[in-house]
C-alpha cells in the first residue's frame, strides 16, 4: 500500500473557477465512487517543503512576485501506482510553467528533485489498476482541456488530506 500521509508544505497552481468546477465534479464523482478523500483541483508546483513558516512565507512571497497567470492544457487522463497520483490529467509543460517550477526549485533549494511532472490529480486512492481503467471510462471523454491557473496557494500538507489547510493565497 502506498503512503496516504504527507509532510511539509506544498505550492499549488489553482485553475480558474469555471474550469475548476468541472475538475471538482470529476474529483467528487471519483471520491464518491471509491470512498476516497475529497480535495480541491490543483497543479502542484512543488511539494513536501520542510521549512519554518516564516522562511516559507518569505520564499513564497518571492515566488509569487515572479509568478503570472498560466495558460495550461491537459494532455490525457492517466493513472499511476501512487496514492496521490492514482488518476490524473497530465498537464502540458509550457515554457512559463517550466520557468515557474525552476524558480520554485531554486528558491526552496529543491534542484535535486525528480523531473517535474505537471498533473492535476482526480483521485487519491490505492485502488487496483483495473478499477482505475474502469473509472477513467466513466469520466467525461474530453481529455484535452485548455484552462488558466489564476491563483497560487501555499498549503500546509501535513498529515492526511482532511488535515491540509490553506496558509496563503495570491491571485496571479
N, C-alpha and C positions, 0 to 999 in steps of 0.2 A: 504494500500500500504506500502510495506517495504521500508526502507531507501536506497537511492542510493548515498548518500554523506558520505564520511568518514572523519576521522580526524587523525592527527598524522603521524607516520611513520610505515612502515612495513619492515620486513626482509623476503626475498623470496629466495627459492632454485630454480635454473633455470635448466631445462632439457638440456642435450647435444643438439647440433644444429640439428642433424639428427632427433631425436625423437621430438625435439621442433617444427620442421617444420610440422610434422604430427599433433601434437596437435594444432598448429596455424591454419592449414587448417580447422579443426573442429570448432575452435573458430570463424574463419572468416565466414564459412558457416552458423553457427547459428546466428552470428551478422547480416549477410545479410538477413537471413530469418525473423528475428524479429525486425530489426532496432535497435539493442541494441549496447552498447559500445564495441569497439574493444580493446583488451588488450593482453599482452604477456603471454604465458603459464608460470605458476609458481606454486610452492607449498609454501603457506605462513607458515613460521616457527613461526612467532609471528607478531601480528598486533596492530594497534592503540596505538603505543608507543608515549607517550607525554613527551618529554624531550627537553631541549635546544639542538641545533645542535652540539655544542662542546662535551657535555656529551654523546650524542647519538653516535657520530662518535667514541669516545673513547671506549665505550662499544661494538660497532660493531667490532672495531679492535680487542678487546679482544676475542669476539666470533669467528671471522674468524681465529684467531690464533689457535683455538682448532678444527675448522671445517675441515672435509675431504670430498672427493668425496663420494657421497651417491649412493649406488645401490638401486634403488627403483622399485616398481612394482605396477601397477594399479590392483585393485581387481574387480571392476564393475563400471558401469555407474549408477548414481543415481540422484535424484532430491530432492530439498528441498523448503521450503516456505520462503526463504530469497533471496533478490536481488542478493547478491554476491555468493550464492551457488545454484543458480537456477538449473543448470545441472552440475554435477561434475563427474570426475573419482575419486573414493575412492582410496587412496594410502595405501598400506600395511605399518603397523607400524613396521619397523625394529628396532633392538636394537640400531644401530648407529643413526637413526633418533630420537628415543626416547631420547637418551642421548643428542643430539644436542638441542632438544626442551627444555629439563630440564636445560641445560646450559644457553640457552637464557632466560628462565623464571627467573633463579637465577640472571643473570647479569642485567636484566631490571626490577627486583623486580616485577615479574608477577606470583608469585607462587599461587595466588588465582584465576587465570584464569580458565575457564571451561576446562574440559579434552581436550587434543589435538586431533583434528580431521584432519589428513593429507588428503588433497584432491587437485586436480587440476581442477579448475573451467573451464567449457567450455562455459558457458553462464551467463551473468549478466542480469537479467530481472525479471519483475513481471508478466510473462505470467501465464496462468491457468495450473492446474495440467494436464488436457487433452492435452494441447498444448505441455507440457513438455514430456509426454509419446509419442506423435506423433513425436516430434523432435528426441527423442532418437532412434526411429525406423529408422530414416533416416541416422543415423550415421553409420560409419563402424562397423560391428557387432563384431569386435575383442575387447573384454573388458579387457583382461589381456595383459599388455604391460610392459615388463622389460625395464628400462632405467636408465640412470645415471644423477644425478644432478651435474653439473660440475662448477657451479658458485653460488655465494651467493651475493644478491643485497640488498642494503639499498635504499628504495624507499620512497619518500615523497608522502603519500597517503592522501593528504588533498583536500577536495572538491570532485568534480565529477571525473570520470575515466579520462576524457580528460585533467584534471589538474595535474595528477600524474607525477612525474619526478624521474629519477634515480639520486641518490646522490653519491653512491659509489658502485663499482663492483669489486669483487675479484674472481679469478679462484681458484677452490678447487683442 
